[in-house]
Amino acid sequence: MNVLSDNFSLFTKGLWGTVQLTLLAGALSLVVGVIVAGCRVSPVKALRAFGTVWVTVLRNTPLTLLFFAVLLGLPRFGVVLPFRVFAVLALGAYTSAFICEAVRAGINTVPLGQGEAARSLGMTFTQTLSLVVLPQAARSVISPIGSTLIALAKNSAIAGSFSVTELLGTYKPLNELGYSIVWTFVWIAVGYLIVTLTISAVFNLLERKLGVAR
């Protein structure tokens, strides 16, 4: 217990850093993922192509490589931001590709007649998607989105390698101080369990309240 009790503030700071990364990158990935999913089902060929390229590139790019591209590449184009912001952008963009595919799968579960009925009433594609299709699709994608955000919380550990405060990075100063590396990682694992189990509980509650009955 002394590993935790002697360094409680350090663990707390790391845990809060992981929570912040998860919340900010999660919000970004949800917004971008839904927009890209709309592009994927759009009647406009250029938008469908954009959505396809976005998902294909990001899903097949290692997250560590994406971090290097964002943290080292963007400053070359004059985009200079705090490392935490860069980390949020990298995590959010990467996760948005998986959110997009989950939302697109949900869109495909909505009967075609729903969209046809909306168009017969004179609604545009954007109105049909936002007011008719997405509200129904959202009910069927609660569980996969929850799983994706849990993966995001664990992926945030990569940010520690780029000077961003997060939970996994706490092992470095503790190791230098001579604390047991085994118990250090045990408490780090407990911290990640707290984050992931909280996300799981929230989405289980949402699924019971809003999910499609099967």
N, C-alpha and C positions, 0 to 999 in steps of 0.2 A: 504493500500500500504506500510505502514511502515514496515510490516513483511518482505516484499521483499526488499525494499530499504535499510533497516538497515542491512540486511544480504545477500546482493546480491552475495558477493564473496563465501559465504557458499553454497548458492543454485547453483551457477555456478560450484563449485567444485563437488558437489553431482551429478549434471546433467552430467558433463564430465565423472565422474566415471561410471555412468549408460551407457553412450554412449560407453566408452571403453569396458566395460563388454559385451555389446551387439555386438560390432564389432568383438572382439576377439573370444568370444564363438560362434558367428554366423559363422565365418570363419571356426572354428574347427568343428562345427556340420555339415557344408556343405561337408567338405572333408571326414569326417568319415561316414556321412550318405550315400554319394554316394558309398564309398567303401563297406559298409555293404549291400547296395542295390545290388551291384554287386555280393556279396556273396550269397544273397538270391535267385538270379536267376542263380547261377553258376551250371554247370553240375556236379561239385564235391560235393558229399554228405556231406563231412566234413565241407566244406565252407557253404553250405546251413544250416547245423545244427548250426554252429557258428552264422550266421546271425539271425536265428530264436531265439536262446537263448538271443542274444544281445538285440533284439527288445522286446521280451517278458519280460525280466527282467527289463529293463529300463522304458518301458512304464507303468509297473505296480508297480513301486517303487515310493513312495512320494519323491518329489524333496528335501524336508528338510532332509529326511533320507539319501538321497544320499550325501548331503552336509556333514552330520555328518560322513558318511563312508569315504569320501575323505579327509576332513580336520582333522579328528581324527584317521582314520585308516591307511592312507598311512605313516604318520610319524612313526608308530610302525614298519614299514618295512624299516626304514631308509631313506624314501623319505621326505626330508624337503625342502619346497619351501615357498615363500611368500603366504599369505592368498589369495591375488588377483589371483595368478596363480592357486591355488586350486579351487577357485570359478569359474574360466574360464573352468577348466577341468570338474567340476561337471555340470555346465550349458551346456557345449558343448557336453558332453557324453549323458546327458538326452535328449537334443534337437535332437541329431543325430538319435535317434530311430524314431522320428516323421518325420524327413527329409527322412530317409530311406524308410519309408512306402509311402511317397508322391512320391519319385523317382520311387519306384517299381511299383506304380500305373501308373505312366507315361510310364514306360517300357512296361507295359501290353497293352498300347494303340497303340504301334508300331506294324504294321502288321507282322505276322510271316514270311511272304515272304521276308521281308527285311533281317532278320537274315539268312534265308536259302540261299538267293542270295549271301550274303557276304561269307558264308561258302563254297559255290560252287566255289568261286574265290580263295579259299585256305586261307582265313583269319582265325586266331585263335579266340577263344572265347573273349579274352581280346581286340583284334583289332576290332572285330565285335561290342562289347559293347561300346568301347570308340569312335570309328570312325563312326559307323552307327546308333546304337540304342540310345545311350544317347543324341546325338545332337537333335534327333527328339523328344525324351521323354522330354527333358528340356523345350521345347516350351509349353507343356501342363501342366507343374507343377509349372509355375511361380507364379500363384495365391496362391495355397496351401502352397508353401514355404514362400511366403510373410507373410501369416497368421501365420505360425509357428514362424517366426522371430519376429513378433509383440508380440506373446506370450512369446518368450524368453526375450524381453525387459522388460516385466512386471514381469516375473519370477526372473529377476536379483535383485528384491527388497529383496529376501531372503538373498542375500549376506551380507546385512547390519547387520544381526544378528550375523555375524561371523567376525566382525571387518574389513569389507571391505567398503571403501568409495563409497557410491552410493546415489541416490537421496532420497529415503525414509528415510534413516538414519539421514537426516538433522533435522527431527522432534525432536530428542532426545536433542541436545544442545539448540534448540529454546524453547523447553518445560521447560528446566531447567532455562532458562533466563526469563521465565514468559510471553512469547509471546502467543497470542491466538492460541490454538491448531487447531481450526477450520480453521482459515486463513492460518496457516502453511500447513495443508493438502490440502487446495485449491490450493496453489502455487505449492505444490508437484505434484498434479494432472495435473496442467498446464504443468509442466515439462515433465511428462510422455506422455501427449498429443502431445507435440512437437516431441518427439522421435518416437512415434507410427505413427503419421500422416506423418512424413518424410519417414519412411519405407514404408508406404502405398503408398505415392506418387511415390517413386522410383519404386516399383513393378508394379504400375498401368502404369507407363511409359514403363517399360520393356514389360508388357503384350500387350500394344498397338503396340510396335515396333516388338516384336518377337513372341507373342502368336499365337496359332492356331485359325484361323478364324472359328467362329461357326455360 
